[in-house]
Amino acid sequence: MSRQEEFVLRTVEDREVRFIRLWFTDVLGGLKSVAVVPAELEGAFSEGIGFDGSAVEGLSRVYEADMVLKPDPSTFSLLPWRGETEPTGRMFCDIHVPGGEPAQADPRNVLKRTLAKAAEKGFSFYVHPEIEFYLFKSDNLDPSTGIIEGTRPIPVDTAGYFDHVNGGTANDFRRSAVTMLEAMGLSVEFSHHEAGPGQNEIDLRYADALTMADNIMTFRSVIKEVAISQGVYASFMPKPLNDHPGSGMHTHVSLFEGENNAFFEPGAMYQLSRTGRQFIAGLLTHAAEITAVTNQHVNSYKRLWTGHEAPSYISWGHRNRSALVRVPQYNSGKSSSARIEYRALDSSANPYLSYALMLAAGLKGIEEGYELPEEAEDNVWQLSDTERRAMGIQALPSSLSHALEIMEQSDLVAETLGEEVFDFFLRNKRQEWNDYRAQVTPFELSKHFTSM
């Protein structure tokens, strides 16, 4: 038994933990959970916990249903919202097949495989997400169905970007959320009101990509729990309101070689190294191919294609918030701060698959020596189609259907996700598109019902 496993067992005993929740995700990024009692924990470490993988989205086919959860003791934490009387712990799990091999369809394993490829080249991958979400009143939300009664959700306030609202719901919410996140070991860098009414942003301090993907799943759970405790509803939907910004998850990324930031080169333009430029080129070259995963819902494309600083075109720039990839201004004396920002992700993306594909695209740029195109210095949204064509700027996919067509032809996405995840994801998202396409929307009724 490892020292980490011994530490977890000792903590469970000392803190009189009543249940331990084992967390994992399905292919779409939905959080799954099974609880075990302390007496079963040692066996879970040594042998795992068996479950029916065919009952979970995308994990296995019916005739390969048996799967095993192996808890990762390094992820152990107590759940603050469960109280101190009968404390509950949680750990993230890796999914294995009965023979002991990692399950190919486990999203956590997809990211681990990609990180291992980076490690073979001497790189470690660090990320820092800015996570946006909306808070809505619960007055017109049916708690039993989750269905909104009426025309639209009602935000908790009418505040805007960086607004301070005395006694406001959002202020109290963010304070409680940050306190709870830090109690679980997640370091928070910033928190503030975002541009939309009831919209908030909390930025997590950078960490390696696997830790951060776990942290994002924890973050979403914490935000939902705090919202319930305060009588409001938190949504990570990419575009919940027609006339206001969507919720993105802009992610700052960097590669390190040991202690050295591989993106940093003193004296270079923006102090960005050749490795950094090739990584950006890889992201740009393969951006359209990975968009179906980084923006996996039909609603995601309403965020991407309605402005409000969401990227629609494949370009890069320095401090240019209309670009897909941005090279932020940072403290020139700190080489560790050199990074790039990928702005397409929305807050509902599966972080394991998204970070795996971003890393794979960037590594491809380094391996193949991709050349970085010219920087976009203007607001890309305000350029004409002719100007964008002249600059060689292509568009991101305009819909989920379009994104799936491009993804289906991508060797990079197929290789990174693996056959099982790749095939399931395409099937599932095609069904989502078909279901969406079959709907008669309020817009169509208001536009055409009486005029025809």
N, C-alpha and C positions, 0 to 999 in steps of 0.2 A: 504494500500500500504506500502511495506517495505521501510526502509531507503535506501537500495541499489537501489531500483526502482526509488525512488525520486531523488537520486543522478544522475542516468542516465538521467532522464527527464530534470533535471536542466542543466546538462552538454550539452545535445543536444541543448537546447535553448541558453545557453550562448555561445557555440562555433558555433552556426548557422549550425549545422550538417544538410546536405541535405537528405541523405539516411542512413538507418541503415540496414546492411546486417545480416540476421539471418543464422547462419551456423549450419550444422549437417552433419553426415556421414551416408553412406549406410553400409551394412554389410561387404563389402570388404574394407572399409576404404576410399572410395572416398568422397571428400568434396563436399557438396551440399550447395546452397545458394539461398535465396530469399530476395529481398530488400523491405523494407517498408519506408514510409515517416514518419516524426515525428508525424503527426497527428494521425497515427495509433498505435503508440508505447504504449500508456496507455492501449488501448484495447488488444494489444498483451500480455501485462503483466497479465491482469485480465482474459482474455478469450482464449488467444492463437490465432494462425493463422492456419486456416484449409488448408490442401493440400491432394493431391491424393497419398497415400502411396503405392499403387500398381504400380506406375510409377517409384519407386525408388528400386534399387536392394535389394531384400530380406526383405523389411519392412512389407509388408502385401500381402495377396491374393486379387484378384479383388473384391470379394464379401465382403471384410473387408477394403475397400480402404480408407475410411475417417479417417484422422489422424490429430493431432493438434500439432503445434510447440509452446513450452512455453520457451521464452527466459530466460536465466540465467543471471541476472543483474550483478553478480560478475565477469562475463567474458567480460564486456564491454571494448572496446578499440577503438581508432581511427586508421584507416588504413593509415599509413604514405605515401604510394605511391599514394594516391588519392589527395594529395596536400592540400593547405590551403584555396583555393578560395571557394570550395564547399566541405568541409570535409565530409567523410563517416565514420560511426562507424560500429562495428560488435559485435555480441554476439553469443555465442554458445547456442544451444537449447536442451532441453529434449523433446522427442516425447511422446505424450499421445494418447490414444484412446478417442473417443468422451465422454465416461462416466467419464473421468478424471484420469483413472488409467494409470501408465506408460506403454508404449508399450513394450512388451516382446522382440521385435526384434530390439529395439534401442540399438546400441553398447554402447552408454554412460550409458544406464540403466543396461546393462550386467555388466559393471565395477562397477557401484554403488551398485548393489546387492551383488557382491563379497566383496566389501569394507565394506558393512554393516555386513556381516558374520564375517569378521575379527574384526570389532569393537565390536561385541558381545563377542568376546574372549579377548577384551581389547587391540587389536593391531591396529595401524595405519601403512600404507604402503607407504614408500617413495622410489622414483626412481630417477635415474640420467643417462640419455642416452648419448652416444657418437655417433653422427649421421654423417655418411659418405655419400658422393654423388660425382658425376662427373660433370665437366663442359666441354662442347663440343662446338666447333665452329658451327656456324649456316650456314656455306657456303653450305653444302650438305644436308641441312634439308629443306624439303618442308613445309613452315609454314601453308599451308592450310590443309594438310593431316597429318603432323607429321611424314611422312615417310622419311627415310634416302635414299638419292639418291647415289648409289655407293655401295661399299663393306662394309663399317663400319663407325661408327661415328669417328670424328677426335677430340682428346683432345685439350684443349686450350694451353697446355704446355707439356714439357717432364720432368718436375721436379719430385722429389721423396720425401720420408718421411722427414718432417721437413725442406725441402729445402726453402731457402729464395731466391726469384727471383726478382731482382731489376726491378721495374716497371712492374712486371708481372700481368697478368689478375687476377690470383687467389688472389694476395695480395689486389688489389683494390676491388675485389668482396667481400672478407671476411670482409674488413673494412666496406663496405657499408651494408652488410648483418647484421653484429653485431650491427651497429648503428640503423638499422631499427628494429631489434628484441628488442633491449633495449628500443626503443621509444614505443613499444607495451607492455612493462612491463615484457619481458622475460629476465631473468638473464643468461648471457653467462659466462661460466667458462674458456674455452680455445677455440682457433681456430688455425688451422695449415694446411699445405699441407700434404696430406697422401701419401701412397707409390706409388699409380698408377699415370700415367701421367694425369694431369687435375683433380686428385682426392683430395677432401678436407674433413676436419672433423671440426665440431663445436659441442662443448659439452655444454649442458644446465645444469645450477646449479640445484641441487636436489630440488624436491618438492613432495607433495603428488601425488599419482598416477593419480587421476582424473584431477588435474590441469595440470600435465605433459602430459597426453594424449591430452588435449586441446592444450597445448603448441606445441606439435609435429605437430599437424594439422596446427597450425599457422605457425610454422617453415617452413614446406614444401611450403606453399603458399608464404611466404616471399622470400624464396630462388628462387622460380620460377619467382616472380616479379622482383627481383634484376637482375636475369639473362636476362630477356627480356629487361630491361632498359640498360643493358651493351652489348646487341647484341650477347649474347651467349645462350647456352641451358643447363639447369640443369637437371640431371636425377638421380632418386633414384632407378633405375633398379638394382637388386641384383648383376648381373654379365654382364655388358655391353661389356667388352673386353675380348678376348680369353686368352691372356697371362699376364693379370694383375689382381690384387686383386679385389674381389667383394666389394660391399658396405654393411657393417653391421651396426647394431644399438646395440652394446654392451650396456647392461643396468645394472647399479649398483643398488642393492636393499637392503633395510633394513626395519625391523619392529621396531616400538617404542611402549612401554607401558607408556603412558603419556609422561614424559620428558626423560625417560630412554630407551636407545638403547637395545632392547631385544637380539641382536646378540653379545653383548659385555659381556665378563666374564674375569676379570683380573686373570692372572695366568694360564688360560687354553691355550691349544695349539692354537697358532695364536690369542689368546685372544677371541676365538670364543666360544660362549655359547652353551649349549645343544640345546636351541631353534634354534640357527643358524645352528647347525649341522643337526638337524631334518628337517629344512627348505631345506637345500641343498639336503638331502636324498629324500625329496619329489619331488624336481625338477628333480633329476636324475631318480627316479622311473617312473615318468610320462612324461619325456622329449619326448619320441617317440610319445606319444599320442597327445601332443600339437603342434608338429612340423608342421603339415599341416596349422595351424593358424599363428604361428610365422614365417613361411616360406611358403607363400601361393601361390607362382607362380612356374610354371615349371622351370623357369630360376633360382629360388632360390637354387635349388639343384646343379647347376653348381658352385655356390659360395661355398656351403658346402663341395663339393667333389673334389675341385681342389687346396687345400692347401691354402697358403697365410694367415696362422693363423686363418682360418675359422675352427670351430670345426666339426668333423665328427663322433666322438665317445663319448659315454656317460661316462664321468669321471670328477673328480674334482681335483684341485691342488692349491698349494700356489704359486702365481707368475708364474704359468705354463700356457702360452698362447696357448698351444695346447689342453687344457682341455675345456670341455663344460662350467663348472662352475669354476670360479677362486676366490680365497680369496686374494684380493690385499693387498699389504703392505700399511699400513697407519700410521699416527702419533699415536704412542702408548699412548701418553698422552691425546688423545681426544677420549673418548668413543663414541661420536656421529659419528665418522668416521668409525666405524666398519660396514662392509658391505660385500656383495658378488656380483660377476659379472656374469651375464648370457650372453653367447657370441653367441648364435644361431641366435637371431633376425636379420633380414635384414631390410634395411631402408624403405622398402615398406610395412611393416606389418601394420595391423590395430592396433594402440596402445591400444585402449580400450579393444578389445578382447584378445590381447596378454598379457597385464598386468593382466587382470582378470584370465586368465589360469595360468600364473606364480604364482600369489598369491594363487589360489586354490590348485595348486600342492604343494606349500610350506606348506600351512595350513594343508593339508592332512598328510604330513610328521610329523607335530607337533601333530596332533590329534591321529594318529596311532602309534606314537613313533618309526618311521622308524630309523633304524641304518645306520649310514654313512659308506659306504664301504672304503676300503683302498685308500689312496691318490695316485694319479698318479704323480710320481716325474720325469719320463722321458718324452721325446717328444712322445706323443701317436701316432702321424703319423708315426714315424720311427720304432715302434714296429712291429714285425711280427704278422700275424693272430694268430699263436699259442701262442705267448706271451700275446696278448690281451685276448685270451680265458682263459688262465691260471690266468689272473688277474681279470677275470669276467667283462671285459669291452665290452659292446655291442655297436653296431653301431647305429647312427641316421638313419632314413629312407633315402633310396638312391634316391628316386624320389617322385614327388608329388603323383603319383598313390600309391606307397608304404605307404606314410604318411597317405593318406586317408583311406586305408585299416585298419591301426592301429587306427586311430581316430574313425572310425565307431564303433569299439568295446569298446570304452572308456566310462565308466559310468561317470567319472570325467568331461570329456569334455562335454558330453550331459547335465549333471546337471548344469554345470557352464554357458554354452551358452544358455540353454533353448531349447525347442523342435523346435521352429520356426527357430532360427538362425542355430542350429545344422543341421537341414534338408536342409535348403537353401544352406548353405556353402558346404555341401557334394555334392549336385546336381550341383552347379555352378562350383566347382573345378573338378568334374568328367568330365564335359563338356570341361573345359579348357584342361584337359589331353587328352581327345579324339580328340579335334581339333589339339593339338600339335602332337599327335601320327600319325595323318593323313598326316602331312606335309612331303614333300620330300626336304631335306635340302641341302645346298651347299656342306656340307661335304660328303653326300652320292653320289652326282653327281661327285665330284672330285675323290672320291675313287673308284667308281664302273662303271661309265657311259661308259668309253672306254675299261674297262677290261672284259666286259661281252658280 
